[in-house]
Amino acid sequence: MTQIKLDGITKVFGNTTVIPALDLEIGKGEFVVFVGPSGSGKSTLLRLIAGLEGSSGGRISIEGRDVTTTPCGDRGLAMVFQSYALYPHMTVRQNMAFPLEMTGENKASIDSKIEDAARILDLTRFLDRRPAQLSGGQRQRVAIGRAIVRNPTAFLFDEPLSNLDAALRGSMRLEIMKLHQQLGSTMIYVTHDQIEAMTMADRIVVLNHGKIEQVGTPKELYEQPANLFVAQFIGAPRMNRIEGEAASALGAETVGIRPEHIRIVEGDAVWPGTVELIENLGAETHVHVSCDAAGPLVVRMAGSPTVKVGDKIGLSLAEGLIHRFDREGKALR
């Protein structure tokens, strides 16, 4: 069942079209991630859905109701921002209660909702503390709790983890995923981090200069990218791009091969190469290879490196996992 629908939605700032006419449907209970590089329009699109920006054309519907010109406070949505936006002079309890008090909700109902949200987010013992007494992750949980108590139609997250360190981002990512499973609510999440997108999303919307390049599950985008942009944006390390005679020999204008689909071999090599750099990450190793035939390549190996810088090696490709693209960068099936 479609819960949020965009029909030909556009956004223009002056003479600049930030979001060309765009169509998108988001199902009830889905976790959808908008991902793309800086300037791709993902936060602008989220703000259009939230009502924080007015659209320049098109129609936005929530549960069948046209909300294109409806004020943000009347759309039934709750937004969590990159900055926690907590009131420093208020306790956690008071911060979470504030949006409900503004709507005139009675105290008993407010207290019940706060207790429920605090239990879900493991904030019960922090309810009487002020934001300055909390860690970054705890403050972000308070911001999420303030959204939960409103019982919104959908949650909108605008890069909520970008201010946290790497370890805390990982743990908060898991908490948001668990929250989605517990609440079963529709969630739209904006990030520039494709790893967050791949691990969290039911479906990913890949944006580039305001246009949707592809919509699909993480598996679909990884295994069947619609074009070269998606192929190189999704996956880490990024897909190797091969052009010229080496690509022609493999049957395309441009060929893509993921680092994990190249093997270092002693015989039957497609291309010879020289090891230039090794990144030892413990569980895996990224080997950077200079290859006269195909250009610089990255090979992803399991475990510790079995080669060293300067070694002459051979490379073989997993034929069934080669991606081929035409002159315009569209995938050839």
Secondary structure, 3 states (H helix, E strand, C coil): CEEEEEEEEEEEECCEEEEEEEEEEEECCCEEEEECCCCCCHHHHHHHHHCCCCCCEEEEEECCEECCCCCHHHCCEEEECCCCCCCCCCCHHHHHHHHHHHCCCCHHHHHHHHHHHHHHCCCHHHCCCCHHHCCHHHHHHHHHHHHHCCCCCEEEEECCCCCCCHHHHHHHHHHHHHHHHHHCCEEEEEECCHHHHHHHCCEEEEEECCEEEEEECHHHHHHCCCEHHHHHHCCCCCCEEEECHHHHHCCCCEEEECHHHEEEECCCCCEEEEEEEEEECCCEEEEEEEECCCEEEEEEEECCCCCCCCCEEEEEECHHHCEEECCCCEEEC
